[in-house]
Every structure is written in C-alpha cells, then in structure tokens.
Amino acid sequence: MSTVTTETISKTVLVDFEPAEAFELFTAGVASWWPVRTHSYGGDAVTDVVLEPGAGGRLYEVTADGEQDWGRVLEWDPPHRFLLDWQIGEARGTEVEVRFSQEGPGSRVELEHRGFSSDAPRDRYEGGWDIVLKPYVEGASR
C-alpha cells in the first residue's frame, strides 16, 4: 500500500519570451530543447518528442522502434498553463502542471510536480527537473 504525500516539487525559471512564446516553445517546441540523451527512455535513439495540444493529447517520445508515452494532457489553457498526468516509471500517476505569466519584459514559468506516493522516486525528480529546464531556459533566451 502506498500513501500519497502532499509534497510538491516546485521549480520556477525566468525566460526572455512573452508568455505566448514561452508556452509555444515549452509545448510545440519541446523536441528542440528536451534533453533526450539523459531524460528519456530511448536516449540517443529518440528522433522526436511530441506534446499534442488539447485535453486528451499525449506527451511521448519517438524512436525507430515506435512511441513511448510520457504523459497525457488533462487541462490545456494556452498561453497560461497546462496539466499532465505523468506516466513515467515509478512516478506514474503523478501530475505535472506548468504555468506561464508575465514577469517584466519576459515570463515566469512555474512547474509543479505533485502527487508522489511514499515509494516514488521524488528526490530523483527534484534534481531531474533542473536538468530538464536548463536547455529550455537557454532556448528561451534572446
């Protein structure tokens, strides 16, 4: 039996893009910045990462062998936020929410990963999101 905790991983980054551009890069442009070499099932074999827009859309990687789901879109509110049902490994069934808001001439991007059970690898995701968000921030810098 696992117990759901109320602990949430929270990450905030600032980018030079307006919220609509920041949202677009994070979602439609995910393949251009996601570090698949270290943060995917297929590693160097990944040829694409796709986040299908709209509730019910999928987040998945593509390799020559097929597709591997990472998540499903639960809520879609461009350019303000989206919510995913995270479907990776031991963190399956957690939620990832990403919010975009104006901050000066750019945007504040807030990511929350929540709903971890006591046996899920929360600590691994705490540092993992830093690695994932770094190339996003670099791609969103003018």
C-alpha positions, 0 to 999 in steps of 0.5 A: 500500500502506498500513501500519497504525500502532499509534497510538491516539487516546485521549480520556477525559471525566468525566460526572455519570451512573452508568455505566448512564446514561452508556452509555444516553445515549452509545448510545440517546441519541446523536441528542440530543447528536451534533453533526450540523451539523459531524460528519456527512455530511448536516449540517443535513439529518440528522433522526436518528442511530441506534446499534442495540444488539447485535453486528451493529447499525449506527451511521448517520445519517438524512436525507430522502434515506435512511441513511448508515452510520457504523459497525457494532457488533462487541462490545456489553457494556452498561453497560461498553463497546462496539466499532465498526468505523468506516466513515467516509471515509478512516478506514474500517476503523478501530475505535472502542471506548468504555468506561464505569466508575465514577469517584466519584459519576459515570463515566469514559468512555474512547474509543479510536480505533485502527487508522489506516493511514499515509494516514488522516486521524488528526490530523483525528480527534484534534481531531474527537473533542473536538468530538464529546464536548463536547455529550455531556459537557454532556448528561451533566451534572446 
